[in-house]
């Protein structure tokens, strides 16, 4: 449970119509496979994750990813959020010098 509620829209798909569109509807079982899609305000899928029932999802990771996509959108793509980035940590500036060198500049422990 998220204290204060979930800060973004969520969808339930009892009939499987939307799951069929996204390719996660299991027709034999009559249910959607668990999926999470992050869709930006322009309707573009930025991320998705599909898990079978034996493995659960981590809400905190979904929220972290939402915050990262929001940050990237706010900077119009000038800054990116590497794996493990948390709000308040430094971001990376996009450019040719970054290619192959993320490990040299991304040091969240410092």
C-alpha positions in Angstrom: 0.0 0.0 0.0 1.2 3.5 -0.8 0.7 6.0 2.0 -1.7 8.7 0.8 -2.7 6.7 -2.3 -1.0 6.0 -5.6 0.1 9.3 -7.2 -0.6 8.3 -10.7 -3.5 6.7 -12.7 -3.9 2.9 -12.6 -6.1 0.6 -14.6 -7.9 -2.6 -13.9 -8.8 -4.7 -16.9 -11.4 -7.3 -15.8 -12.5 -8.1 -19.4 -9.0 -8.4 -20.9 -9.7 -6.0 -23.7 -6.8 -3.7 -22.9 -4.5 -6.6 -22.1 -5.2 -8.0 -25.5 -4.1 -4.7 -27.1 -0.8 -4.8 -25.1 -0.2 -8.5 -25.7 -0.5 -9.6 -22.0 -4.0 -11.2 -22.1 -3.8 -15.0 -21.4 -6.8 -16.2 -23.3 -6.7 -19.7 -21.9 -6.7 -18.5 -18.3 -9.1 -15.6 -19.1 -6.9 -13.0 -17.3 -4.2 -10.5 -18.0 -0.6 -11.5 -17.0 0.6 -8.9 -14.5 2.0 -5.9 -16.4 3.1 -2.4 -15.7 3.2 0.2 -18.4 4.5 3.7 -18.0 2.8 5.8 -20.7 3.8 9.4 -21.0 1.4 12.4 -21.5 1.9 12.0 -25.3 0.6 8.4 -25.2 4.0 6.9 -25.8 5.0 3.8 -23.8 8.3 4.7 -22.1 8.6 1.4 -20.1 6.9 -1.8 -19.5 7.4 -4.9 -17.3 5.5 -8.1 -17.5 5.8 -10.7 -14.7 4.3 -14.2 -14.3 2.4 -14.7 -11.0 5.2 -16.4 -9.0 7.3 -13.1 -8.9 5.9 -9.9 -7.4 6.5 -6.4 -8.3 8.1 -3.6 -6.2 6.0 -0.5 -6.1 8.9 1.6 -5.0 10.8 0.7 -8.2 7.8 1.7 -10.3 7.6 5.1 -8.5 11.3 5.6 -8.9 11.1 5.0 -12.6 8.1 7.4 -12.9 10.1 10.1 -11.1 13.1 9.4 -13.5 10.9 9.7 -16.6 9.3 12.9 -15.2 12.7 14.4 -14.6 14.0 13.5 -18.1 10.8 15.0 -19.6 11.2 18.2 -17.5 14.7 18.7 -18.8 13.5 17.9 -22.3 16.0 15.1 -22.5 19.1 17.2 -21.6 19.6 15.1 -18.5 19.2 11.3 -18.1 18.8 9.1 -15.0 21.0 6.1 -14.9 20.1 2.7 -13.3 19.6 3.1 -9.6 19.1 6.9 -9.8 17.0 8.3 -6.9 15.5 11.7 -6.8 18.0 14.2 -5.4 21.0 12.4 -6.8 23.0 13.8 -9.7 21.8 13.1 -13.2 23.9 12.7 -16.3 24.2 15.3 -19.1 23.6 13.9 -22.5 26.5 14.2 -25.0 29.1 12.2 -27.0 31.5 12.3 -24.0 29.1 10.2 -22.0 29.1 7.2 -24.4 31.1 4.4 -22.8 31.9 6.6 -19.8 28.9 6.4 -17.6 30.8 4.4 -15.0 33.4 7.2 -14.8 30.8 10.0 -14.0 28.0 8.1 -12.3 29.1 7.7 -8.6 25.9 7.9 -6.5 27.8 6.9 -3.3 29.8 10.1 -3.2 
